[in-house]
Amino acid sequence: MKKIKPKQTRAKKAENLFLNEEEKDILSSVEKGEWETVDNFAQELALAKKAAINSLRKDMRINIRISSVDLEHIKRKAVHDGLPYQTLITSVLHKYAAGHFNKLI
């Protein structure tokens, strides 16, 4: 007989996320009920979804040369995080391009 897992709540799922301080503050505020739904929720939701799709769409392909040692380290980190290594590289590049790293070099 197959064992069925109970459904996780949003709060339970959020505990497994790696959140920065700003994200933690927002999550706490939402959980406290400090947010209200806007009148045009459906329109705002559609707009947010469209913006997310457009900003996360991978529409360009590049080729890079990287040292085998660096690639091996990246692959190990990706396995640890449960991600394909290309996804990890894309994520790091996206965060850098968006200004989420203060200084790399």
C-alpha positions as CSV (number, residue, x, y, z in Angstrom):
1,M,0.0,0.0,0.0
2,K,1.3,3.5,-0.9
3,K,1.9,5.9,1.9
4,I,0.4,9.4,1.3
5,K,2.3,12.4,2.6
6,P,0.2,15.2,4.2
7,K,0.1,18.4,2.2
8,Q,2.7,21.0,3.2
9,T,1.4,24.4,4.2
10,R,2.9,27.5,2.6
11,A,4.6,28.3,5.9
12,K,6.2,24.9,6.1
13,K,7.5,25.3,2.5
14,A,8.9,28.8,3.3
15,E,11.0,27.3,6.1
16,N,13.0,25.4,3.5
17,L,13.8,28.6,1.5
18,F,17.0,30.6,1.7
19,L,15.7,34.1,2.2
20,N,17.6,37.3,2.7
21,E,16.7,39.7,5.4
22,E,14.3,41.8,3.2
23,E,12.5,38.6,2.1
24,K,12.2,37.4,5.7
25,D,10.7,40.7,6.7
26,I,8.2,40.5,3.8
27,L,7.3,36.9,4.6
28,S,6.8,37.9,8.3
29,S,4.6,40.8,7.3
30,V,2.4,38.6,5.1
31,E,2.1,35.9,7.7
32,K,1.0,38.6,10.3
33,G,-1.8,39.6,7.9
34,E,-0.5,43.1,7.3
35,W,-1.2,43.0,3.6
36,E,-4.5,43.6,1.8
37,T,-5.6,42.3,-1.6
38,V,-5.9,45.0,-4.3
39,D,-9.2,45.6,-6.0
40,N,-7.9,44.6,-9.4
41,F,-6.1,41.5,-8.2
42,A,-6.6,39.4,-11.4
43,Q,-5.1,42.2,-13.5
44,E,-2.2,42.7,-11.2
45,L,-1.5,39.0,-11.0
46,A,-1.6,38.7,-14.8
47,L,0.8,41.6,-15.1
48,A,3.2,40.1,-12.5
49,K,3.2,36.7,-14.2
50,K,3.9,38.3,-17.6
51,A,6.8,40.3,-16.1
52,A,8.2,37.2,-14.4
53,I,8.0,35.2,-17.7
54,N,9.7,38.0,-19.7
55,S,12.5,38.6,-17.1
56,L,13.2,34.9,-16.6
57,R,12.9,33.7,-20.2
58,K,16.2,32.2,-21.5
59,D,16.3,33.4,-25.1
60,M,20.0,33.6,-25.8
61,R,22.7,31.0,-25.9
62,I,26.4,31.6,-25.2
63,N,29.6,29.6,-25.2
64,I,32.3,30.2,-22.6
65,R,35.6,28.7,-21.7
66,I,36.1,27.9,-18.0
67,S,38.8,26.0,-16.2
68,S,38.1,22.4,-15.5
69,V,38.7,23.0,-11.8
70,D,36.2,25.8,-11.6
71,L,33.6,23.7,-13.5
72,E,34.1,20.8,-11.2
73,H,33.6,23.1,-8.1
74,I,30.4,24.5,-9.7
75,K,29.1,21.0,-10.5
76,R,29.7,19.9,-6.9
77,K,27.9,23.0,-5.5
78,A,25.0,22.3,-8.0
79,V,24.7,18.7,-6.8
80,H,24.7,19.9,-3.2
81,D,21.9,22.4,-4.0
82,G,20.0,19.9,-6.0
83,L,20.3,21.8,-9.3
84,P,21.6,21.2,-12.7
85,Y,25.0,23.0,-13.0
86,Q,23.8,25.1,-16.0
87,T,20.9,26.4,-13.9
88,L,23.3,27.3,-11.1
89,I,25.5,29.2,-13.5
90,T,22.5,31.0,-15.0
91,S,21.3,31.9,-11.6
92,V,24.7,33.3,-10.5
93,L,24.9,35.3,-13.7
94,H,21.4,36.6,-13.3
95,K,22.0,37.7,-9.7
96,Y,25.2,39.5,-10.8
97,A,23.5,41.2,-13.7
98,A,20.7,42.3,-11.4
99,G,23.1,43.9,-8.9
100,H,22.7,41.4,-6.1
101,F,26.4,40.9,-5.6
102,N,28.2,44.0,-4.2
103,K,31.5,43.3,-5.7
104,L,32.9,40.1,-7.3
105,I,36.2,41.4,-8.6
